[in-house]
């Protein structure tokens, strides 16, 4: 499955979506939600680091506890 996520500005009640050149699908599902006040996009960088790193010796619980401690807002 291919998924794209992007925050966009709504102008005159319209969105303009530019798809990558290699996006070859003829039909898509569009889900539109207001941007949350709490932006958790910083987790994307942490997830990418984890996917690109060697196999971790930590359990999922230890990894998520560390992420919660690092990013949780009091």
C-alpha positions in Angstrom: 0.0 0.0 0.0 1.2 3.5 -0.8 0.2 6.3 1.5 1.1 9.9 1.4 0.7 12.3 4.3 1.0 16.0 4.1 -0.3 19.1 5.9 -1.8 21.6 3.6 -3.4 25.0 3.7 -7.1 25.3 2.8 -7.5 28.3 0.5 -11.0 29.3 -0.5 -12.4 26.0 0.7 -10.1 24.1 -1.8 -7.1 21.9 -1.6 -4.7 21.3 -4.5 -2.9 18.0 -4.4 0.2 17.4 -6.5 1.0 13.7 -6.6 4.5 12.3 -7.3 5.3 11.5 -10.9 5.6 7.8 -10.1 2.1 7.7 -8.5 0.4 5.5 -11.1 -2.9 4.8 -9.5 -6.2 5.8 -11.3 -8.4 5.9 -8.2 -7.6 6.9 -4.6 -9.3 7.2 -1.3 -9.1 10.7 0.2 -9.5 11.3 4.0 -9.5 14.9 5.1 -9.2 15.8 8.8 -8.4 19.1 10.5 -4.8 19.3 11.7 -4.6 18.4 15.4 -3.4 20.9 17.8 -0.9 18.3 19.0 1.4 17.7 16.1 3.1 14.3 16.5 5.0 14.4 13.3 8.3 14.3 15.2 7.6 10.6 15.7 8.1 10.1 12.0 11.8 10.9 12.3 12.2 8.6 15.2 10.4 5.8 13.4 12.6 6.3 10.3 15.8 6.2 12.4 14.5 2.9 13.9 13.8 1.4 10.6 17.2 2.3 9.2 19.1 1.2 12.3 20.6 -2.3 13.0 18.3 -4.6 14.9 17.7 -3.2 18.3 18.3 -5.1 21.4 15.5 -3.2 23.2 12.0 -4.5 23.5 9.1 -2.5 21.9 8.0 -1.5 25.4 11.5 0.0 26.2 11.5 1.9 22.9 8.1 3.3 23.4 8.8 4.2 27.0 11.9 6.2 25.9 9.9 7.9 23.1 7.1 8.8 25.6 9.6 10.2 28.0 11.4 12.2 25.3 8.2 13.7 23.7 5.4 13.5 26.3 4.1 16.9 27.2 3.3 17.4 30.9 
